[in-house]
Amino acid sequence: MATFKELINSNKPVVVDFFAEWCGPCKTMKPILENVKSDLGDSASIIKVDVDKNPSAAQAYKIQGVPTLIIFKHGKPVWRQSGVVQADQLKSVIKKYL
């Protein structure tokens, strides 16, 4: 299984959804991310990171609220937003990095 660093060090944009099981807005993001994934297919990756199970990843990226989405390109964060992001907005941001 690839490490987090290997996953985000990609030529294509990688959307990382930092979430928690107990978080209501995180549950709202799930169908939005599925919609984005079905529209963009393999041109971008989407990874979900549970902050309760992966506190070191959350700490490394200074995640203070969930959901927080970070888009990585070549291993570097290029965009970040906390809270629910609508599908159209997320798709337009991802397309900038394709």
SULCOR-V793870 format. One record per residue. N is the residue number from 1. RES is the residue in three letters. PSI is psi in whole degrees, 0 to 359 (none if undefined). OMEGA is omega in whole degrees, 0 to 359 (none if undefined). D_LAST is the distance of its C-alpha to the last C-alpha in whole Angstrom. Layout:
# SULCOR-V793870
n,res,psi,omega,d_last
N,RES,PSI,OMEGA,D_LAST
N,RES,PSI,OMEGA,D_LAST
This chain:
# SULCOR-V793870
n,res,psi,omega,d_last
1,MET,134,182,25
2,ALA,147,177,22
3,THR,165,179,22
4,PHE,315,181,20
5,LYS,319,179,19
6,GLU,319,182,18
7,LEU,318,184,16
8,ILE,347,182,14
9,ASN,63,187,14
10,SER,156,176,11
11,ASN,333,180,9
12,LYS,158,180,6
13,PRO,140,177,6
14,VAL,117,179,10
15,VAL,122,177,12
16,VAL,122,179,16
17,ASP,104,175,18
18,PHE,119,187,21
19,PHE,175,173,24
20,ALA,146,182,28
21,GLU,325,185,30
22,TRP,358,189,32
23,CYS,119,179,30
24,GLY,307,179,30
25,PRO,331,178,27
26,CYS,322,178,25
27,LYS,327,176,27
28,THR,326,182,25
29,MET,333,187,22
30,LYS,305,179,22
31,PRO,332,178,22
32,ILE,314,179,19
33,LEU,323,178,17
34,GLU,320,177,18
35,ASN,314,180,17
36,VAL,315,181,14
37,LYS,317,182,14
38,SER,327,178,16
39,ASP,318,186,14
40,LEU,343,179,10
41,GLY,229,184,12
42,ASP,5,182,11
43,SER,344,177,7
44,ALA,155,176,8
45,SER,150,175,11
46,ILE,125,181,14
47,ILE,137,176,17
48,LYS,132,179,20
49,VAL,116,178,22
50,ASP,114,185,26
51,VAL,334,179,27
52,ASP,329,180,30
53,LYS,341,182,30
54,ASN,62,184,28
55,PRO,331,181,29
56,SER,322,177,28
57,ALA,316,179,24
58,ALA,319,181,25
59,GLN,319,182,27
60,ALA,325,181,25
61,TYR,16,175,23
62,LYS,49,178,25
63,ILE,118,181,25
64,GLN,339,178,28
65,GLY,151,177,27
66,VAL,148,357,25
67,PRO,146,170,23
68,THR,128,177,21
69,LEU,134,174,17
70,ILE,132,174,15
71,ILE,126,178,11
72,PHE,145,172,11
73,LYS,125,183,9
74,HIS,36,175,12
75,GLY,358,182,14
76,LYS,138,177,14
77,PRO,127,181,14
78,VAL,345,180,12
79,TRP,147,182,13
80,ARG,140,175,16
81,GLN,140,175,18
82,SER,153,180,22
83,GLY,178,181,23
84,VAL,131,178,22
85,VAL,129,180,19
86,GLN,151,185,19
87,ALA,314,183,16
88,ASP,319,180,15
89,GLN,315,182,15
90,LEU,317,179,13
91,LYS,317,182,11
92,SER,324,178,10
93,VAL,314,181,9
94,ILE,318,183,7
95,LYS,333,177,5
96,LYS,335,186,6
97,TYR,5,180,4
98,LEU,none,none,0
